[in-house]
Structure formats: C-alpha cells, structure tokens
Amino acid sequence: MSDILAEPFGPRKEEDRMAGFLFKLETAEGTPAEPPTLSSAVPNWRPGDTIPLGRRTLCVVRVRAGDADEVPVLVVEDVA
C-alpha cells in the first residue's frame, strides 16, 4: 500500500502531459510532406482545414484513417 494520499498539486512535467493525436503528413504524390508528422490536439481534421506552420501553411486535401496499427494520414498541399 502506498503512503501517498493524493496526487501532487501544481504544474506537471512535460512527459506527464497528453501527447495529442499523431498524424503522418503526405503530399498528393504519396511522398512525406515537410514536416512528415504532426502531433495535434485536434483529432478530426477534414479536407479544407489549414495547418499553420509559422511562415508556411498546409491545407488538408484528404484524410486517410489508419487502422489499429497505423497512424492516420493527412494528405496536404502548401498554400501560397
């Protein structure tokens, strides 16, 4: 039996935070986009959604849902 009566109070360490949802990013040609992955708090990306990356923005063209062993894929293109 543990002597701890309650969880610690205050900010949590980085590894304690929820990582979010992981997506692979690909171009329409099937090659990895830049960046090749995206960790996001948003689980439900749709075609037409935009991903701001500082000076660049990606637009979601298509979403391929992954199965239990695969990460979902967002097919993206650069927006000028």
N, CA and C of each residue as an Amber inpcrd file, in Angstrom:
protein
   240
   0.8390000  -1.1830000   0.0000000   0.0000000   0.0000000   0.0000000
   0.8780000   1.2390000   0.0000000   0.4790000   2.2340000  -0.7510000
   1.2500000   3.4570000  -0.8880000   0.9400000   4.4210000   0.2460000
   1.9290000   5.2080000   0.6250000   1.7510000   6.2230000   1.6590000
   1.2500000   7.5450000   1.0810000   1.1020000   7.6230000  -0.2460000
   0.6460000   8.8590000  -0.8880000  -0.8710000   8.9390000  -0.7720000
  -1.3600000  10.0510000  -0.2170000  -2.7970000  10.2380000  -0.0360000
  -3.4390000  10.9470000  -1.2180000  -2.6570000  11.7430000  -1.9480000
  -3.2030000  12.4850000  -3.0780000  -2.1000000  12.7040000  -4.0960000
  -2.4910000  12.9770000  -5.3200000  -1.5380000  13.2990000  -6.3660000
  -0.9180000  14.6610000  -6.0750000   0.3350000  14.8930000  -6.4850000
   0.9610000  16.1960000  -6.2790000   0.1820000  17.3010000  -6.9730000
   0.1890000  18.4750000  -6.3920000  -0.5080000  19.6300000  -6.9320000
   0.4910000  20.5160000  -7.6580000   0.0710000  21.1410000  -8.7610000
   0.9330000  22.0860000  -9.4570000   1.2380000  21.6360000 -10.8660000
   2.1290000  22.3690000 -11.5280000   2.4560000  22.0320000 -12.9260000
   3.0250000  20.6290000 -13.0420000   2.6980000  19.9850000 -14.1310000
   3.2030000  18.6350000 -14.3750000   4.4380000  18.6910000 -15.2340000
   5.2210000  17.6590000 -15.1620000   6.3890000  17.5390000 -16.0380000
   5.9210000  17.3280000 -17.4650000   6.7760000  17.6470000 -18.4180000
   6.4490000  17.5210000 -19.8440000   5.9700000  16.1210000 -20.1970000
   6.5970000  15.0780000 -19.6570000   6.2180000  13.7190000 -20.0210000
   4.8650000  13.3160000 -19.4460000   4.3170000  14.0840000 -18.5050000
   3.0120000  13.7890000 -17.9250000   1.8630000  14.3510000 -18.7540000
   2.1690000  15.2460000 -19.6790000   1.1180000  15.8910000 -20.4640000
   0.6120000  14.9610000 -21.5540000  -0.6280000  15.1790000 -21.9520000
  -1.2020000  14.3910000 -23.0370000  -0.4850000  14.7430000 -24.3340000
  -0.0520000  13.7500000 -25.0530000   0.7210000  13.9710000 -26.2660000
  -0.1440000  14.4420000 -27.4220000  -1.4050000  14.1920000 -27.4160000
  -2.2700000  14.5790000 -28.5080000  -2.4350000  13.4420000 -29.4980000
  -2.7840000  13.8050000 -30.7140000  -3.0430000  12.8340000 -31.7700000
  -1.9410000  12.9530000 -32.8130000  -1.3950000  11.8150000 -33.2200000
  -0.3030000  11.8060000 -34.1860000  -0.8390000  11.4890000 -35.5730000
  -0.3840000  12.2600000 -36.5550000  -0.7640000  12.0680000 -37.9530000
   0.4910000  12.0550000 -38.8040000   0.5040000  11.2250000 -39.8490000
   1.5250000  11.3340000 -40.8880000   1.0440000  12.3960000 -41.8540000
   1.9890000  13.1440000 -42.4180000   1.6650000  14.1310000 -43.4430000
   2.2920000  13.6870000 -44.7490000   1.4820000  13.6410000 -45.8120000
   1.9580000  13.2420000 -47.1370000   1.4810000  14.2310000 -48.1750000
   2.2110000  14.2910000 -49.2780000   1.7830000  15.0840000 -50.4240000
   0.7990000  14.2470000 -51.2480000   0.1620000  14.8760000 -52.2120000
  -0.7720000  14.1600000 -53.0910000  -0.0620000  13.0660000 -53.8880000
   1.2610000  13.2200000 -54.0870000   2.0440000  12.2170000 -54.8170000
   2.4040000  11.0230000 -53.9390000   2.1120000  11.1020000 -52.6480000
   2.3900000   9.9920000 -51.7390000   3.7300000  10.0690000 -51.0330000
   4.4730000  11.1610000 -51.2340000   5.7540000  11.3300000 -50.5560000
   5.5410000  12.0400000 -49.2220000   6.4450000  11.8330000 -48.2570000
   6.3050000  12.5250000 -46.9760000   6.3490000  14.0410000 -47.1710000
   5.4600000  14.7300000 -46.4870000   5.4510000  16.1930000 -46.5340000
   6.5230000  16.7100000 -45.5840000   6.6980000  18.0060000 -45.5670000
   7.6350000  18.6310000 -44.6380000   6.8480000  19.5380000 -43.7120000
   6.6850000  19.2160000 -42.4730000   7.2400000  18.0950000 -41.7210000
   6.4950000  16.7960000 -42.0510000   7.1030000  15.6340000 -41.7890000
   6.4700000  14.3570000 -42.1290000   5.4150000  13.8940000 -41.1430000
   5.3670000  14.4830000 -39.9420000   4.3550000  14.1170000 -38.9550000
   3.8160000  15.3680000 -38.2770000   2.6440000  15.2160000 -37.6700000
   2.0100000  16.3050000 -36.9350000   1.4060000  15.7410000 -35.6640000
   1.7590000  16.3240000 -34.5340000   1.1180000  15.9940000 -33.2650000
   0.1530000  17.1280000 -32.9740000  -1.1070000  16.7980000 -32.7830000
  -2.1440000  17.8180000 -32.6940000  -3.1530000  17.4930000 -31.6030000
  -3.7280000  18.5240000 -31.0240000  -4.8180000  18.3390000 -30.0700000
  -6.1340000  18.0940000 -30.8110000  -6.1350000  18.3480000 -32.1160000
  -7.3350000  18.1880000 -32.9440000  -7.3810000  16.7630000 -33.5010000
  -8.4120000  15.9850000 -33.1730000  -8.4750000  14.6110000 -33.6700000
  -9.2140000  14.4480000 -34.9930000  -9.9590000  15.4730000 -35.4170000
 -10.8680000  15.2990000 -36.5530000 -10.5880000  16.3050000 -37.6710000
  -9.4400000  16.1510000 -38.3260000  -9.1040000  17.0010000 -39.4640000
  -9.9800000  16.6420000 -40.6520000 -10.3150000  17.6630000 -41.4710000
 -11.1570000  17.4590000 -42.6560000 -10.5440000  18.1780000 -43.8450000
 -10.8750000  17.7360000 -45.0640000 -10.3980000  18.4540000 -46.2490000
 -10.8070000  19.9260000 -46.1740000  -9.8570000  20.7980000 -46.5130000
 -10.0940000  22.2370000 -46.4490000  -9.5430000  22.8780000 -45.1820000
  -9.3040000  22.0840000 -44.1300000  -8.6990000  22.6250000 -42.9090000
  -7.2700000  23.0410000 -43.2090000  -6.7850000  24.0650000 -42.5060000
  -5.4270000  24.5270000 -42.7030000  -4.5940000  24.2860000 -41.4470000
  -3.3040000  24.0450000 -41.6560000  -2.3420000  23.8040000 -40.5870000
  -1.2940000  24.8990000 -40.6730000  -1.3320000  25.8990000 -39.7760000
  -0.3220000  26.9540000 -39.8040000   1.0060000  26.4570000 -39.2400000
   2.0810000  26.7110000 -39.9690000   3.4200000  26.2780000 -39.5590000
   4.3820000  27.4600000 -39.5550000   4.0130000  28.5340000 -38.9320000
   4.8730000  29.7230000 -38.9350000   4.7320000  30.4670000 -40.2410000
   5.7860000  30.4240000 -41.0680000   5.7590000  31.1360000 -42.3500000
   5.0220000  30.3810000 -43.4410000   4.7340000  29.1220000 -43.2160000
   4.0350000  28.2780000 -44.2000000   2.6970000  27.8290000 -43.6460000
   1.8070000  27.4890000 -44.5480000   0.5270000  26.9060000 -44.1740000
   0.2690000  25.7180000 -45.0740000  -0.1800000  24.6180000 -44.4690000
  -0.5750000  23.4430000 -45.2400000  -2.0990000  23.3620000 -45.2500000
  -2.6390000  22.9010000 -46.3480000  -4.0780000  22.6760000 -46.4690000
  -4.3240000  21.1740000 -46.5790000  -5.2690000  20.6790000 -45.7930000
  -5.6170000  19.2570000 -45.8310000  -6.4540000  19.0080000 -47.0770000
  -5.9880000  18.0870000 -47.9230000  -6.6750000  17.7360000 -49.1650000
  -7.5360000  16.4940000 -48.9540000  -7.0050000  15.5350000 -48.2110000
  -7.7120000  14.2710000 -47.9750000  -7.2300000  13.6920000 -46.6490000
  -8.0850000  12.8950000 -46.0220000  -7.7300000  12.2170000 -44.7720000
  -7.8880000  10.7190000 -44.9940000  -6.8170000   9.9770000 -44.6900000
  -6.8940000   8.5190000 -44.7450000  -6.8030000   8.0100000 -43.3110000
  -7.8850000   7.4400000 -42.8390000  -7.9140000   6.9300000 -41.4650000
  -7.0330000   5.7020000 -41.3530000  -6.2840000   5.6190000 -40.2710000
  -5.4500000   4.4540000 -40.0330000  -6.2420000   3.3870000 -39.3050000
  -5.7800000   2.1480000 -39.3930000  -6.4350000   1.0990000 -38.6150000
  -5.7640000   1.0450000 -37.2470000  -5.9920000   0.0090000 -36.5000000
  -5.4690000  -0.0810000 -35.1350000  -3.9490000  -0.0090000 -35.0760000
  -3.2610000  -0.4440000 -36.1430000  -1.7980000  -0.4670000 -36.1400000
  -1.1630000   0.6700000 -36.9330000  -1.9640000   1.5020000 -37.5800000
  -1.4310000   2.5540000 -38.4360000  -1.8540000   3.9330000 -37.9570000
  -0.9680000   4.8800000 -38.1770000  -1.2530000   6.2750000 -37.8610000
  -2.0780000   6.8680000 -39.0070000  -3.1180000   7.6570000 -38.7240000
  -3.8820000   8.2980000 -39.8010000  -2.9800000   9.2150000 -40.6330000
  -3.3380000   9.3960000 -41.9020000  -2.5530000  10.2050000 -42.8270000
  -3.3710000  11.4070000 -43.2610000  -2.7470000  12.5850000 -43.1900000
  -3.3350000  13.7950000 -43.7660000  -2.5870000  14.0730000 -45.0610000
  -3.3000000  14.0710000 -46.1690000  -2.7160000  14.4280000 -47.4520000
  -2.8290000  15.9490000 -47.5350000  -1.6860000  16.6110000 -47.6910000
  -1.6560000  18.0750000 -47.6030000  -0.9670000  18.6980000 -48.8160000
  -1.2310000  19.9980000 -49.0080000  -0.5180000  20.7760000 -50.0090000
  -0.1820000  22.1280000 -49.4160000   0.9240000  22.7190000 -49.8900000
   1.3060000  24.0540000 -49.4390000   0.3110000  25.0870000 -49.9560000
  -0.0100000  26.0580000 -49.1180000  -0.8900000  27.1470000 -49.5080000
  -0.0370000  28.3890000 -49.6560000  -0.1790000  29.0730000 -50.7780000
   0.6290000  30.2840000 -51.0220000   0.0300000  31.4880000 -50.3550000
